[in-house]
């Protein structure tokens, strides 16, 4: 946790190493007013909030942005190292819970993707494969390094570079958010002739995740034959 301890005059008493990345502190800054230091936080009200805590003895929370993202700053009372109570301001800067929630959302989404029994790929807005589930790798006899980061049309020997699929992904999907029951019959290099029904859905920043496209493949080769 990034922590800066201030005295009642809002001068720096000490700080943690993480705090130096946000306020650009060096050892010779001990004793200097916090207002004189260069901050990486987009937080013009920092000094006013610290002064308000000093006056009211009440915590103050605010979400602020850095060059790397959004952070949360808490100003509150503390006690001395030996346990003696006196008014010392501790400014705590920590990652906003939103970052953790986004990580948890991605983990949950990945778990759902892997649970689906049919082959499924996740595409970014540029139609590059972000990830695929185990069923996709098994059915198409491939592996992540040959799939992830690759444009959907370039997979394998460009087996998905199909004009109708291009039209669906590039014209229909952006307008309608989904398409269903698109049938594809193709002879694939490793698995031979197959027929699939494709379904796609576009997701817009759901659960702190970036925009993405889900593309599912239902193998109907036997029923088609």
Legacy VTK file of the C-alpha trace (Angstrom):
# vtk DataFile Version 3.0
C-alpha trace
ASCII
DATASET POLYDATA
POINTS 225 float
0.000 0.000 0.000
1.246 3.468 -0.862
1.284 5.497 2.356
2.436 9.019 3.179
2.508 10.154 6.827
2.048 13.885 7.357
2.497 16.015 10.458
-0.152 18.570 11.551
1.410 21.125 9.181
0.942 18.699 6.268
4.670 18.134 5.953
6.029 14.710 5.049
7.167 12.671 8.051
7.776 9.384 6.239
6.429 7.327 3.353
6.407 3.865 1.839
8.276 2.912 -1.312
5.031 2.536 -3.271
4.043 6.111 -2.429
7.169 7.421 -4.143
5.776 6.233 -7.459
2.739 8.462 -7.046
4.102 11.606 -5.384
7.723 11.379 -6.642
9.237 11.380 -3.179
12.941 11.109 -2.337
14.567 10.901 1.126
15.391 14.623 1.182
11.659 15.379 0.909
11.158 14.438 4.561
10.027 17.626 6.286
8.859 19.310 3.096
5.223 20.401 2.656
3.225 17.948 0.630
1.954 20.856 -1.481
5.507 21.504 -2.767
5.926 18.008 -4.218
5.192 16.883 -7.765
2.289 14.426 -7.841
1.294 11.836 -10.439
-2.276 12.063 -9.181
-4.895 14.085 -11.012
-6.213 15.401 -7.700
-6.321 19.173 -7.273
-8.244 18.924 -4.008
-5.601 16.825 -2.237
-4.355 19.544 0.113
-7.848 20.848 0.864
-9.030 17.339 1.737
-6.045 16.720 3.996
-6.646 20.037 5.765
-10.321 19.164 6.188
-9.402 15.865 7.836
-7.104 17.765 10.180
-9.928 20.087 11.185
-12.747 17.523 11.479
-10.856 14.345 12.424
-12.996 12.479 9.893
-11.775 10.190 7.089
-11.931 11.486 3.543
-12.198 9.207 0.503
-11.927 10.174 -3.149
-11.388 8.324 -6.417
-8.550 9.888 -8.368
-6.803 9.039 -11.612
-3.123 8.506 -12.323
-1.353 7.999 -15.628
-1.894 4.259 -15.150
-5.570 4.273 -14.177
-7.890 4.990 -11.284
-6.842 4.939 -7.630
-8.529 5.597 -4.311
-7.071 7.983 -1.758
-7.980 7.803 1.937
-6.933 10.424 4.515
-7.398 9.436 8.158
-6.062 9.654 11.716
-3.256 7.432 12.994
-1.310 6.817 16.176
2.403 7.018 16.823
4.658 3.984 16.500
4.840 3.608 20.297
1.082 3.720 20.676
0.826 7.291 21.940
-2.280 8.957 20.568
-1.793 12.224 18.774
-3.106 13.723 15.579
-0.977 12.584 12.701
-2.318 12.473 9.179
-1.812 9.316 7.177
-2.662 9.551 3.482
-3.213 6.091 2.056
-3.305 5.532 -1.685
-4.412 2.115 -2.899
-5.730 0.532 -6.050
-9.438 1.005 -6.508
-11.460 -2.159 -5.985
-12.620 -1.779 -9.585
-9.332 -3.281 -10.771
-9.837 -6.350 -8.608
-13.451 -6.643 -9.690
-12.353 -6.545 -13.320
-9.879 -9.365 -12.676
-12.579 -11.410 -10.970
-14.986 -10.731 -13.837
-12.398 -11.920 -16.363
-11.763 -15.076 -14.319
-15.494 -15.766 -14.152
-15.886 -15.139 -17.871
-12.977 -17.485 -18.676
-14.555 -20.179 -16.506
-17.851 -19.841 -18.365
-16.090 -19.996 -21.738
-14.295 -23.178 -20.747
-17.507 -24.757 -19.445
-19.284 -24.508 -22.806
-19.199 -27.912 -24.508
-19.267 -26.604 -28.077
-16.229 -24.924 -29.667
-16.202 -21.234 -28.769
-13.857 -18.353 -29.565
-13.751 -14.854 -28.119
-12.850 -12.090 -30.574
-11.813 -8.512 -29.947
-13.473 -5.675 -31.929
-10.814 -6.122 -34.657
-11.859 -9.802 -34.981
-8.605 -11.165 -33.540
-8.955 -14.242 -31.326
-8.547 -13.309 -27.671
-9.099 -16.824 -26.375
-10.763 -20.103 -27.282
-12.092 -22.910 -25.135
-10.753 -26.433 -24.854
-13.537 -27.765 -27.073
-12.358 -25.531 -29.924
-8.762 -26.773 -29.655
-9.927 -30.370 -29.468
-12.374 -30.256 -32.376
-10.071 -28.350 -34.711
-6.916 -30.168 -33.571
-4.981 -26.992 -32.816
-3.371 -25.185 -29.860
-3.423 -21.712 -28.272
-0.204 -20.435 -29.850
-1.684 -21.027 -33.310
-4.942 -19.290 -32.449
-4.628 -16.508 -29.862
-3.955 -13.098 -31.354
-4.715 -14.330 -34.888
-7.332 -12.713 -37.119
-10.304 -15.085 -37.363
-9.972 -15.224 -41.165
-6.303 -16.263 -40.927
-6.809 -19.309 -38.712
-5.393 -22.529 -40.143
-5.067 -22.173 -43.876
-7.508 -19.219 -43.921
-10.315 -21.740 -43.637
-12.646 -19.133 -42.119
-11.998 -16.537 -44.816
-15.512 -16.992 -46.153
-17.281 -14.050 -47.837
-20.588 -14.689 -46.083
-18.896 -14.931 -42.687
-17.069 -11.666 -43.386
-20.396 -10.013 -44.181
-21.953 -11.333 -40.987
-19.068 -10.268 -38.723
-18.358 -6.927 -40.367
-21.829 -5.750 -41.447
-24.649 -7.654 -39.764
-23.124 -8.133 -36.300
-22.220 -4.445 -35.698
-25.795 -3.451 -36.527
-27.771 -6.265 -34.875
-25.455 -7.400 -32.035
-25.986 -11.059 -32.964
-26.515 -13.582 -35.724
-27.710 -17.173 -35.428
-27.747 -20.388 -37.419
-25.161 -19.507 -40.057
-24.290 -22.838 -41.679
-20.754 -23.504 -42.928
-19.621 -26.612 -44.786
-15.890 -26.904 -45.336
-13.129 -29.467 -45.696
-10.669 -28.679 -42.947
-6.968 -29.602 -43.250
-6.737 -31.832 -40.171
-10.286 -32.945 -39.456
-11.696 -33.399 -42.954
-15.170 -32.390 -44.186
-17.321 -30.812 -41.516
-20.497 -28.793 -41.297
-21.041 -26.268 -38.532
-23.772 -23.886 -37.443
-22.257 -20.602 -36.287
-23.803 -18.244 -33.761
-22.272 -14.928 -32.722
-23.072 -12.245 -30.183
-21.423 -8.917 -29.500
-20.911 -7.869 -25.864
-20.352 -4.226 -24.939
-18.173 -3.709 -21.863
-20.066 -6.128 -19.691
-18.847 -6.698 -16.123
-15.791 -4.452 -16.485
-14.646 -6.435 -19.533
-13.651 -4.862 -22.846
-15.880 -5.083 -25.914
-15.790 -8.576 -27.381
-17.535 -10.988 -29.731
-18.505 -14.553 -28.857
-18.481 -16.964 -31.797
-19.805 -20.489 -31.185
-19.578 -23.529 -33.461
-22.146 -26.350 -33.389
-20.988 -29.477 -35.227
-23.919 -30.774 -37.320
-21.889 -32.945 -39.690
-23.631 -36.221 -38.844
-27.135 -34.796 -38.932
-26.371 -33.044 -42.209
-25.202 -36.315 -43.730
LINES 1 226
225 0 1 2 3 4 5 6 7 8 9 10 11 12 13 14 15 16 17 18 19 20 21 22 23 24 25 26 27 28 29 30 31 32 33 34 35 36 37 38 39 40 41 42 43 44 45 46 47 48 49 50 51 52 53 54 55 56 57 58 59 60 61 62 63 64 65 66 67 68 69 70 71 72 73 74 75 76 77 78 79 80 81 82 83 84 85 86 87 88 89 90 91 92 93 94 95 96 97 98 99 100 101 102 103 104 105 106 107 108 109 110 111 112 113 114 115 116 117 118 119 120 121 122 123 124 125 126 127 128 129 130 131 132 133 134 135 136 137 138 139 140 141 142 143 144 145 146 147 148 149 150 151 152 153 154 155 156 157 158 159 160 161 162 163 164 165 166 167 168 169 170 171 172 173 174 175 176 177 178 179 180 181 182 183 184 185 186 187 188 189 190 191 192 193 194 195 196 197 198 199 200 201 202 203 204 205 206 207 208 209 210 211 212 213 214 215 216 217 218 219 220 221 222 223 224
